[in-house]
């Protein structure tokens, strides 16, 4: 009888640890799912901020050019103040855009990490459920329930570096183009 009770107690203890493990895996899955959604919301919020920056900047440009258009006596030597003002506005705008794009890329990278961890935890939970449904109770060990934070391969990080360099180069090109076109529009 004592042997039966100790065997029954051992089986009950093993079941509790499996239930705890399932609960832990489900908690990990839920956490990383919520973090993935949180990063998606953060990306969307940053994109909205970027659109606001564009709107404010183009309204500012419109006001400067509108003010210049109504001034018929403005000559090229008088245009350096608006050109300097436009140059500073462009510089501030592009630095803000670059910072916002950097934040968006960081959130995308973090979101990818959470998605990888979520996928690993889901796969691990599925494997364990398959093992348990096959009645292979002795095959589970404590390390079967460990899920480490996943990071994408270096090539994925390289993608973000290339993307950032491309955006930065584009911003510098547009900055030069906008300054030169401002000079042309205001002086000629």
Secondary structure, DSSP 4 states (H G I P E B T S, - for coil): -HHHHHHHHHHHHHHHHHHHHHHHHHHHHHHHHHHHHHHHHHHHHHHHHHHHHHHHHHHHHHHHHHHHHH-TT--GGGTHHHHHHHHHHHHHHHHHHHHHHHHHHHHHHHHHHHHHHHHHHHHHHHHHHHHHHTT-GGG--GGGG--PPP---HHHHHHHHHHHHHHHHHHHHHHHHHHHHHHHHHH-
